[in-house]
Amino acid sequence: MQVDFRRLEHFLKIAELGSLSRAADRMRIAQPALSRQMRILEEEAGTPLFYRHRRGMQLTPAGEELRQHIAGPVRQVRQAFDDIRNRSAEGGGQIALGVPPTVSYILAGRLARRVAEQAPNISLRIVEGYAGHLIDWLQRGEIDVALLYGPASDFQMNVAEILYEELVLVGPSSSDLNPATPISIQEVVKLPIVLPSQSHGLRLIVEAAARKAGVPLNVRFEADSFLVLKELVEFGLGYTVLPLSSMSREVDAGILRYAPIGHPPVVRQLVLGMPREEQLTRSTRIIVRLVREEIKHLVDSGVWKAQLQY
């Protein structure tokens, strides 16, 4: 059976937008023609792929399974053609970069500006997510490259070590935390702590530090949203542990206070996860280079308090 590649692209766009009319407008295709293409695809699949209702279209279980199987390969084929069409050194097409929220806070806008200046032919899509989701999307090919919390030895994929940075204790403006006065992990665990759920990489790092010190954590609230996490601390409901880079604006504004964690410090590693070397497109290589350059600039200028590994 031969399946039309463009039909698969149309299927993915409808799945993304949840609406046949919006997808038709976005792709500049007549709605009846697009509807006919989806009927043909469902005939080829031998099962309905969408629930159709007045509010739009929603994937059936079979449709979701198909989406998961083809999203990555379709993107990779599209990128291969983009590479061929854009054979100049500047590259072209769209590249999706996955980043954890705490990294997005300091890097996303600055990196986008660098890409706009140095690689204007590349459309950069920045996708926020936690480590488990980013790894899954990267392995499926739904994103091209991802910044992940290490250690590098934990990943069964192509990774490059980027940096180490210390985590600090973060409290509300009413707290007496002082950047000049480190606090031990034994003191940290006596405080009401606000952390992400146990599947989150940051939570695992803090729990490992407490376990190594032989003390239990006192987790008062859990929040998997980075913004909610900071808001709970701002409202005086507890303390959290974050890299300084992820809340520098709040510290400068006097909204939050922090103290280093010492004896020993709590450290996280940031790595860059990528496809195998032979699968890297020209545009992906350009984005990897620009990510490295921007991170190095931020560290060298003191904006990102971290230790580079390259």
Salt bridges, closest charged atoms under 4 A:
GLU9 OE1 - ARG6 NH1 3.94
GLU9 OE2 - ARG78 NE 2.72
GLU16 OE1 - LYS13 NZ 3.20
GLU42 OE1 - ARG39 NH1 3.88
GLU42 OE1 - ARG52 NH2 3.10
GLU44 OE2 - ARG7 NH1 2.95
GLU64 OE2 - ARG67 NH2 2.96
GLU65 OE2 - HIS69 NE2 3.86
ASP82 OD1 - ARG85 NH2 2.62
ASP83 OD1 - ARG282 NH1 3.70
ASP136 OD1 - ARG140 NE 3.39
GLU142 OE1 - ARG67 NH1 3.62
GLU142 OE2 - ARG140 NH1 3.61
ASP144 OD2 - ARG75 NH2 2.69
GLU165 OE2 - ARG268 NH2 2.72
GLU207 OE2 - ARG203 NE 2.95
GLU222 OE2 - ARG203 NH1 2.98
GLU250 OE2 - LYS230 NZ 2.70
GLU277 OE2 - ARG285 NH1 2.63
GLU278 OE2 - ARG276 NE 2.84
GLU293 OE1 - ARG114 NH1 3.34
GLU293 OE2 - ARG289 NH1 3.12
GLU294 OE1 - ARG114 NE 2.63
ASP300 OD2 - LYS296 NZ 2.64
